[in-house]
Amino acid sequence: MARGDQSHDRYAQPFAHPQGDGKLEFLVVQDVYQDVETTPYTHVYFPAAVWAEKQGCHTNTERRVNLTRNVLPPYADSKPDLWIFNQMAKRFMDRNVIHFPDDAKAAFNEMRELSKGEGRTLDISGMSYDRIEAARGIHWPYSEAQAAADEAEHGALGAFDMLRR
């Protein structure tokens, strides 16, 4: 049972949003709460885990990459975003195969590798879960060269060293 209003079945409702034209063939909603505005019009609803129930990196408006670790298991049948994305990808095998890493750390490491490049504005190749946690967040860009310079100036990775930078 997901969070929110469970009083009636909303899973098979045809799309007929009052502000829409009613021509949407298939609507998927992924949300923490089932009683959001679009849910009555959805064909499929995925109950999502809240921030305290999942782990991974997020970036705020000041470009600080932070690490959140789950402190609770997901409530009832809710799932972390990455799990939902992976399950959806498995169901679209008739198209180009999409593979998401199985866990948040692996997804972050893949993004980190893809971000490398001279002059790239979003180079996060110098970040790691340990470094982000030790620094209590790192502003991007933060390249491998910047990480090496920090270690040369402040010593090996450690909470005290990263907090001084």
Buried (B, 14 or more C-beta within 10 A) or exposed (E): EBBBEEEEEBEEBEBEEEEEEEEBEEBEBBBBEBBBEEBBBBBEBBBBBBEEBBBBBEBEEEBBBBBBEBEEEBBEEBBBBBBBBBEBBEEEEEEEEEEBBEBBBEBBBEBBEEBEEEEEEEBBBBBBBEBBBBBEBBEBBBBBEBBEEBBEEBEEBEEEBBEEE
